[in-house]
Amino acid sequence: MRMKMRLLALACLLPTPALAADTCFGALCQSCVAPLFTPNQTLINEGRDTADTHIEADRYQLGKDGQYSANGNVVMQRADQEVKSESATYQTEPPKAAFPAPLSYQDQRMLATAQSGTWSADDGTLLNQVLFQMRDGRGNGRAETASLAGPKSALTRATFTSCDPAHPAWSLAAQKIEIDSDKQVGRAENVRLQLGKVPIFYWPRMSFPTDAQRKTGFLYPQLGSANDSGFDLIVPYYLNLAPNYDATLKPRYIQERGLMLAAETRYLGEASLTEFEFSWLDHDRKADDRRTSFDFRHQQRFGANWFLNADIRDVSDDRYFEDFGDSLSSVATSLLPSSAYLTGRAPSWTFSVGGDRQEVTDPRLPLNVEPYRRLPRATFDYLTPNLSGPQFQLESELVRFSKDGVDGGNRLDLTPAVIWPLERSYGFLRPKLGYRYTAYELDRDIDSSPTRGMPIASLDSGLIFEREANWFGADGTQTLEPRVYALYVPYENQDNLPLFDTQAFTFGWGSLFRDNAFTGADRQIDAKQVTAALTTRYLDDAGLERFRFSLGQIRYLDPPRIALPGTPLRDEPGSAYVADLELNWTKDWTLAATHQYDPAVSATELSSVYVQRHFWDRGVVNVGYRYRRDLFEQVDVSTAIPIKDNWLLIARVNQSLRDDELLEGLAGFEYSTCCIAVRILGRRYVRNIEGDLNNGIYVELEFKGLGSLGRRAEDFLRRAILGYR
């Protein structure tokens, strides 16, 4: 038997309490408990105000004054809502319903159970002894009563946690919670954050969003300590200024330096994204100076083919990253780049116009070595779109160079070329003939308009041999791929040309097949040379490359005669040998290695080896070795070891073997469950270019589904330990 009657929703819009921004918005959090009950997946999410309410039961009974009772497997459904109980009473005029027995409730957002409940059109709904669970996994909780009246509701003696509510490692408890679902805002009174049963924070009153909308308010503080700066505290305050615009204020107190003001803003337009960060320390007590930084990033799309990208950055001095950065990479920042370009793209061409500069941020470098500003700068590249037959290519650049106290100038660089690639499944042949023309207008009295022009001819060729093989216990294919690359560029004296933005490429595998050994257009190497290379690889039946080894060398028919000032010419008949190896023998083992051996000096020029091993679900160990002759020799070992249940031991050592000095070392542990994580790390690292070491402590207490207290150690560990998860 089925009966229809109009009932208002029995929606219990229970929130996920959060300060300003919930860390789980936009992503599912891990749930610690099984669902309260198996939800009905057949309910339809449609408008509740216009949907009919259906009631089913084993038995119905008509009472006095238009009252009805339903008993046995009572099910009431409306749109995405469903209430189940063993008994219910209701009347149609005025609409009222009561559930004297335990009930279960579901909608698209949550599951709930209650010991009893009542409903009326005028007074709303009251549920007693409520357990609730968010269906997106963000958490669960309980309340003594839940009073629902249209878009507004109130909870008394309510708690929330992402843990098992029977034994929560942490919870938020409130005397009263009021929710306005129209405004999507909740307010709570007498709120306590508890570890177990021990309160650690108290708010007399707080507000929070009831959905994925951001909310203005304090974020959790970040705590830290280091021997060069003392106690370090950041208290972020989030401002939800508009749906597409927000800001975060980040006042930071550094015990040995003073109070730093910092902020970050973000703006999202229909076709743009803008981010701006700055910091301001008016008087650094240790440096006795003002310390500032800013970073402006903007991306804009104009139609389908045009884009604007700007990244403008600046710091007050060349020791800013040493004093306020917390990683070896930030300490090693020597040049801080800024750029802004308008770019157009199409299948056959690319155009850009803008400018860039690089600021010296390494105190070892004098200011006069700061690179030239390239402003304005325009590039245009074109390649005919035909897939067969000859192709026409053009690479071009027009740029103005300037630097304080030094003569600058203009440079035009044009390289038209004709390419006729012949590609087959068994190999390829790519002849190319081009001409490079470079002209200058320089800010000098003598030889102010030098030019250079020379042909460039190359021929790249290769074959691919295949055979069936069985490696690593899996059927697959082994290849043998010989490759020969010939390059001819006649010699032309270029000593009269300036050096604006030209440097030598770092020699490696890619250098074997380039038509120039230098970046920029100020130098074009002369060449009469042939590269011989051989690659073999193994691919399993799934197409995964399990093994690759490559070996190659350049043979000079005539040694190059063009070099940068202060760099000796190479008069040997060949370059260094370059070998690359990558091995993935299982999904848990990875090995990568590069080696360069120079027969001219019978010595290794460069060598690097990296091995990674995953184990025991979250366990990982990384071992790396890096060497460059006369410059550095380093070993880097990092690991995360599961030691018992939810415990993880974390360690890293980055050691300079050449100087017998520690570059970075850290050790600590992590305790993590489905609802809470504790990370404590001790760290010792190089903090400046003199090699002084700094000691730091990272402490983070993460309440999953809510937020975290302390420094974001998890983000740091993802960068420091490859494979950490």
JONOR-V350573 format. One record per residue. RES is the residue in one letter. OMEGA is omega in degrees with one decimal (NA if undefined). Layout:
# JONOR-V350573
RES & OMEGA
RES & OMEGA
This chain:
# JONOR-V350573
M & -179.5
R & 177.6
M & 178.2
K & 172.7
M & 178.7
R & 176.5
L & 172.3
L & -176.4
A & 171.6
L & -175.6
A & 175.2
C & -174.5
L & -179.2
L & -172.6
P & 163.6
T & -177.7
P & 178.3
A & 174.1
L & 173.7
A & -175.7
A & -179.8
D & -177.8
T & -177.1
C & 177.4
F & 179.2
G & 179.0
A & 178.9
L & 175.1
C & 179.3
Q & 179.8
S & -178.4
C & -174.0
V & 174.8
A & 178.0
P & 176.9
L & 176.5
F & 179.7
T & -176.5
P & 174.5
N & -176.2
Q & -176.1
T & -179.1
L & -176.5
I & 178.2
N & 178.2
E & -176.5
G & -177.4
R & -175.8
D & -177.0
T & -177.3
A & 174.2
D & 175.1
T & -178.9
H & 178.2
I & 175.8
E & 177.5
A & 176.4
D & -177.0
R & 175.6
Y & 177.9
Q & 178.9
L & 179.2
G & -179.4
K & 172.0
D & 175.4
G & 177.5
Q & 179.8
Y & 171.9
S & 178.6
A & -176.2
N & 177.1
G & 176.1
N & 179.1
V & 178.0
V & 175.8
M & -176.4
Q & 173.3
R & -178.5
A & -178.4
D & -176.0
Q & 176.5
E & 175.7
V & 177.0
K & 177.9
S & 176.9
E & 179.2
S & 177.4
A & 170.6
T & -178.4
Y & 174.1
Q & -175.2
T & -177.8
E & -16.6
P & -175.1
P & 177.1
K & 175.5
A & 177.7
A & 177.6
F & -177.3
P & -178.0
A & 175.7
P & -176.0
L & 171.9
S & -177.2
Y & 173.8
Q & 165.6
D & -175.2
Q & -176.0
R & -168.3
M & 168.5
L & -179.8
A & 170.0
T & 178.7
A & 178.8
Q & 178.0
S & 179.4
G & 174.8
T & 179.6
W & 171.6
S & -177.3
A & -176.7
D & -171.8
D & -179.4
G & -172.9
T & 175.3
L & 176.3
L & -175.4
N & 177.9
Q & -171.0
V & 164.9
L & -178.9
F & -177.6
Q & -179.8
M & -174.9
R & 177.3
D & 175.7
G & -174.7
R & 177.4
G & -177.6
N & -179.6
G & -179.8
R & 177.9
A & 177.6
E & 175.0
T & 173.1
A & -179.5
S & -174.6
L & 178.9
A & -178.2
G & -178.2
P & -177.6
K & 179.5
S & -179.6
A & 176.9
L & 176.1
T & -179.9
R & -174.4
A & 173.5
T & 177.3
F & 177.0
T & 170.4
S & 178.2
C & 170.0
D & -175.2
P & 178.0
A & -180.0
H & -175.3
P & 172.2
A & 174.1
W & 177.0
S & 168.6
L & 179.3
A & -178.7
A & 176.5
Q & -178.3
K & 177.3
I & 176.4
E & -174.6
I & 172.9
D & -175.3
S & 175.5
D & 178.8
K & 179.4
Q & -178.3
V & 173.5
G & 176.9
R & -177.2
A & 179.3
E & 177.7
N & -174.5
V & 178.1
R & 169.4
L & -172.4
Q & 166.8
L & -169.3
G & 176.5
K & -176.0
V & 177.5
P & 179.3
I & 175.0
F & 179.8
Y & 173.4
W & 176.0
P & 179.6
R & 178.4
M & 175.9
S & -174.9
F & 174.9
P & 178.1
T & 175.4
D & -174.8
A & 179.6
Q & 178.4
R & -176.3
K & 176.8
T & 178.1
G & 179.9
F & 167.0
L & -176.9
Y & -177.5
P & 176.5
Q & -175.5
L & 177.2
G & 179.4
S & 176.7
A & -173.6
N & -179.5
D & -176.7
S & 178.7
G & -178.4
F & -175.7
D & -176.4
L & 174.6
I & 178.7
V & -176.8
P & 174.4
Y & -174.4
Y & 178.8
L & 176.2
N & -171.0
L & -179.8
A & 178.7
P & -178.1
N & -176.4
Y & 177.6
D & -180.0
A & 174.8
T & 173.8
L & -174.6
K & 174.9
P & -174.7
R & 176.9
Y & 178.3
I & -169.1
Q & -175.3
E & -173.7
R & 179.7
G & -176.2
L & 178.2
M & 174.3
L & -179.2
A & -179.9
A & 175.9
E & 176.6
T & 179.0
R & 177.5
Y & 179.8
L & 176.0
G & 179.6
E & 179.7
A & -177.0
S & 174.7
L & -179.5
T & 176.6
E & -179.2
F & 177.0
E & 174.3
F & 173.1
S & -175.5
W & 172.6
L & -169.9
D & 178.3
H & 175.7
D & -174.6
R & 179.9
K & -178.4
A & -177.2
D & -177.8
D & 174.8
R & -179.0
R & -177.0
T & 172.6
S & 169.8
F & -179.0
D & -179.2
F & 179.7
R & -179.4
H & 174.7
Q & -177.0
Q & 176.7
R & 176.2
F & -177.6
G & -174.1
A & -169.0
N & -173.9
W & -174.7
F & 172.9
L & 177.3
N & 179.6
A & 176.2
D & -175.7
I & -176.1
R & -179.1
D & 171.3
V & -173.6
S & -173.9
D & -173.9
D & 175.7
R & -177.5
Y & -177.3
F & 176.1
E & -172.6
D & -174.0
F & 172.2
G & -178.3
D & 178.0
S & 178.8
L & -179.5
S & 178.8
S & 176.3
V & -176.9
A & 178.6
T & -178.0
S & -178.6
L & 179.8
L & -174.6
P & 171.2
S & -178.8
S & 173.5
A & -176.3
Y & 167.2
L & -172.4
T & 172.5
G & -177.9
R & 173.2
A & -178.6
P & -175.1
S & -177.2
W & 175.1
T & 179.7
F & 175.6
S & 176.1
V & -179.0
G & -179.5
G & 178.9
D & 176.2
R & 177.0
Q & -178.6
E & 178.6
V & 177.9
T & 178.1
D & -176.5
P & 177.1
R & -175.4
L & 175.1
P & -176.8
L & -176.9
N & 175.9
V & 177.1
E & -178.8
P & 176.8
Y & 169.5
R & 177.5
R & -174.6
L & -2.9
P & 178.0
R & 179.0
A & 177.0
T & 175.2
F & 178.9
D & -177.5
Y & 174.7
L & -178.7
T & -170.7
P & -178.2
N & -176.7
L & 178.1
S & -178.4
G & -178.1
P & 178.7
Q & 175.6
F & -179.6
Q & 174.6
L & 171.9
E & -174.8
S & 179.8
E & 172.9
L & -171.1
V & 173.6
R & 179.3
F & 177.8
S & 176.8
K & -176.6
D & 175.2
G & -177.0
V & 176.5
D & 176.8
G & 179.6
G & 177.2
N & 179.4
R & 173.5
L & -179.1
D & -179.4
L & 176.8
T & 171.4
P & -178.3
A & 173.9
V & -178.9
I & 176.2
W & -177.3
P & 175.6
L & -174.4
E & 174.8
R & -179.8
S & -177.2
Y & 179.7
G & -178.1
F & 174.7
L & -173.9
R & 174.1
P & -179.0
K & 177.5
L & -177.7
G & 177.8
Y & -178.9
R & 179.1
Y & -178.7
T & -179.3
A & -176.2
Y & 163.0
E & -169.1
L & 178.4
D & 177.0
R & -174.0
D & -175.8
I & 177.6
D & -174.9
S & -178.8
S & 178.9
P & 176.7
T & 176.3
R & 177.1
G & -178.7
M & 175.3
P & 176.2
I & -179.3
A & 179.3
S & 176.6
L & -179.9
D & -176.1
S & 179.1
G & 176.7
L & 179.8
I & 175.6
F & -177.9
E & 172.0
R & 175.2
E & -178.1
A & 176.7
N & 178.8
W & 176.8
F & 179.4
G & -178.5
A & 175.3
D & 179.3
G & -175.3
T & 172.3
Q & 178.0
T & 171.1
L & -168.7
E & 172.9
P & -179.2
R & 177.9
V & 180.0
Y & 179.9
A & -178.2
L & 175.7
Y & 173.8
V & -178.6
P & 179.9
Y & 170.3
E & -179.9
N & -176.3
Q & -177.6
D & -179.1
N & 179.7
L & 179.7
P & 173.9
L & -177.9
F & -174.7
D & -174.1
T & 174.5
Q & 176.8
A & 172.2
F & 169.2
T & -174.1
F & 179.0
G & -176.8
W & -179.8
G & -179.4
S & -178.8
L & -173.0
F & 176.3
R & 176.5
D & 175.4
N & 179.6
A & -174.0
F & 169.4
T & 179.9
G & -173.4
A & -175.1
D & 177.0
R & 172.3
Q & -176.5
I & 169.4
D & -173.9
A & 164.6
K & -166.4
Q & 178.2
V & 174.7
T & 173.9
A & -176.8
A & 179.8
L & 177.8
T & 170.4
T & -179.3
R & 177.2
Y & 178.9
L & 178.5
D & -175.0
D & 178.4
A & -179.6
G & 179.2
L & 177.7
E & -176.9
R & -176.8
F & 173.3
R & 176.0
F & -178.8
S & 179.1
L & -179.7
G & 178.1
Q & 171.7
I & 173.8
R & -176.9
Y & 172.3
L & 168.8
D & 179.5
P & 178.8
P & -179.1
R & 178.8
I & 177.5
A & 176.8
L & 179.5
P & 179.5
G & 179.4
T & -178.2
P & 176.1
L & 178.3
R & -179.0
D & 178.5
E & -178.0
P & -178.6
G & 176.7
S & 171.4
A & 172.1
Y & 179.0
V & 178.0
A & 176.6
D & -179.8
L & 171.3
E & -175.2
L & 175.1
N & -171.3
W & 168.1
T & 179.4
K & -177.9
D & -177.3
W & 174.6
T & 175.6
L & 175.5
A & -177.7
A & 173.9
T & -179.4
H & 175.8
Q & 179.9
Y & -177.7
D & 179.9
P & -178.8
A & -179.6
V & 180.0
S & -177.6
A & 174.9
T & 176.8
E & -176.0
L & 177.2
S & 174.7
S & 178.9
V & 178.6
Y & 178.6
V & 176.0
Q & 178.9
R & 173.0
H & 179.3
F & 174.0
W & 175.9
D & -176.1
R & -176.0
G & 176.8
V & 172.2
V & 178.9
N & 175.4
V & -179.3
G & 177.7
Y & -179.6
R & -178.5
Y & 168.4
R & -172.2
R & 176.9
D & -179.3
L & -178.0
F & 171.0
E & -172.2
Q & 171.0
V & -176.3
D & -179.7
V & 177.6
S & -177.0
T & 168.8
A & -171.2
I & 171.4
P & -175.9
I & 176.9
K & 175.8
D & -174.0
N & -176.0
W & -179.4
L & 175.3
L & -173.3
I & 179.0
A & 173.9
R & 173.8
V & 173.6
N & -169.9
Q & 172.6
S & 178.2
L & -177.8
R & -178.5
D & -176.5
D & -179.3
E & 176.4
L & 174.4
L & 176.6
E & 175.1
G & 176.7
L & 177.3
A & 179.4
G & -179.5
F & 175.7
E & 170.8
Y & -173.7
S & 171.6
T & -179.4
C & -175.6
C & -178.1
I & 175.9
A & 176.5
V & 178.9
R & 177.4
I & -176.7
L & 168.0
G & -172.4
R & 175.1
R & -171.6
Y & 176.8
V & -175.2
R & 178.6
N & -174.5
I & 174.8
E & 178.8
G & 177.9
D & -178.2
L & 178.7
N & 175.3
N & -179.6
G & 177.7
I & 175.7
Y & 175.7
V & 179.1
E & 173.5
L & -175.0
E & 172.6
F & -172.1
K & -174.4
G & -177.9
L & -177.8
G & -178.0
S & 175.0
L & 178.0
G & 177.2
R & 179.7
R & -178.4
A & -178.6
E & 177.9
D & 179.5
F & -178.4
L & 178.2
R & 177.2
R & -174.0
A & -175.9
I & -179.3
L & -179.3
G & 176.8
Y & 178.5
R & NA
